[in-house]
Amino acid sequence: MSVVRDILFRMLQRRDLFAYRFFRDGEGKPWRVRDYQRESLQSQALRKVHCDGRDVGKTTEIEIIACWAMVNCPGKSMLIATQCENHLFPIMNRLVRRFETTPEFSNGIAELRRSPSYFIRFANGFILWGRIAGPRGINFQGMHVDWQIVDEAQEMTESSWGELYQALNGGGRRWVYGVPNGLRNTFYRMTFLPDAEQYHWPSYLNPEFTKEKDEELALLYGGRDSPGYIHRVLGLHGEPMNAVFNLDDYLMCVDEGLAVNEIRIKGVRKQLDIPMPVEKGIYYLGCDLGFVRDPSELIVYKNEPPYLICVLRVHLENVNYAQQQSVIQELDRIYHFRKIGIDCGNSGRAVAHQLMAQGIDWEHRVCAFEFGGMIETGQLSNGSVQKRRTKEWMTELLQRRLAEHTIVFPKSVEREQQYANHTYLINAQGQYVYSKGNDHIIDADRCALLAWYLDTNEVGVRPMRVRPCVKVF
């Protein structure tokens, strides 16, 4: 009997054996630690920092550690912290499901709450919290825990770190997991702390990382020397980047009481289900249009000075030009837009061309923006015309609104993630180079802001030339 008890005790103490007993891999087999994961999983460090690529097993390690601590740390407390809800939900959902479906764990649950934040209390006194930072880290205020696990640490704002540091009890552990984004922020500095265990897991360490996967990611991020590939695959900080938007300012502009009106259309055209009746007012539409693989975003704003209020988001996937045009026209019948801003890349140019060909009214209201071009922004005292690069100017308009808290968004994890991850660098010519990828909502917001600006500031914009369209059948 004592032999069995000793085996059970060693299994509970050793995290790799603990995981082998209670976890399963993708094929349903007992989970086995990979060689590169072993040292980190067995760590006893008070401070530990992971600077990794994507898809290397960070979330699984956090899940194992939280379950192990629940069994082996009675009377202690742990906080799993992220900046954004879309990062917290997957891991906490996995943990709750694990606790509820594992008999050895579920029998010990004394209290479980998912709202307003995750809180699980066990019969042995162990407490597990799951919280997002909130504006300026407010959700960490008043907390005192023995173990902090910070996931997606690269997105944590400086004010959130300030509150998080105060929430750890003396002698407690702080384990940090992140993927570089180029920002020289607190996470970046943590990866050089001499008193913290440092781990670096690039994506290619994963046995399931294939040559085909590598080629796909290189194509997605724009080459193996691109910031996206360096950060998310190699797990390296790379060239210094800067945050385009202040995330704390963004969070202050989110009104959780504002209706989340979103319409999603994929492939097959369907009738727009617009909340009715639509209030009278002045509306603007911003469009970032894609085709086939790229999604399209159409964002509707209502002008209620001094505020611009986001009232509708339409997300399109695999929708052709004609369907995009039809959706815009249908939205216009409902909202009667003062101006419609369209990013006139390949897809946007085609749709803007067709809309402006509908008549003089559409010509006056559709603004097709060349993001890489120049735009007149006013007149200087000497009479010369001031010009700015279009994308820089529309970005500045958005930054001003955020800083003044005069733009209002409904709660959206997708928009929050895009604003948190959007970065830029300044090239040798002194020009801003913005990160590419998951920024379609931001580009639609940019277009809406510039359309509003052109309408309310009486700044002229050179109209797109509409030439006859010859179709061959």
Buried (B, 14 or more C-beta within 10 A) or exposed (E): EEEEEEEEEEBBEBBBBBBBEBBEEEEEEEBEBBEBBEEBBEBEBBBBBBBBBBBBBBBBBBBBBBBBBBBBBEEBBBBBBBBBBBBBBEBBEBBBEBBEEBEEBEEBBEEBEEEEBBBBBBEBEBBBBBBBBBBBBEBBEEBEBBBBBBBBBBBBBEBBBEBBEEBBBEEBBBBBBBBBBBBEBBBBEBBEEEEBBBBBBBBBBBEEBEEEBBEEBBEBBEEEEBBBBBBBBBBBBBEEBEBBBBBBBBBBBBBEEBEEBEBEBEEEEEEBEBEEEBEEEBBBBBBBBBBEEBBBBBBBBBBEEEBBBBBBBBBBBBBBBEBBBBBBEBBBEBBEBBBBBBBBBEBBBBBBBBBBEEEEEBBEBBBBBBBEEEBBBEEEEEEEEEEBBBBBBBBBBBBEBBBEEBBBBBEBEBBBBBBBBBBBBEEEEEEBBBBEBBBBBBBBBBBBBBBBBBBBEEBEBEEBEBEEEEEEE
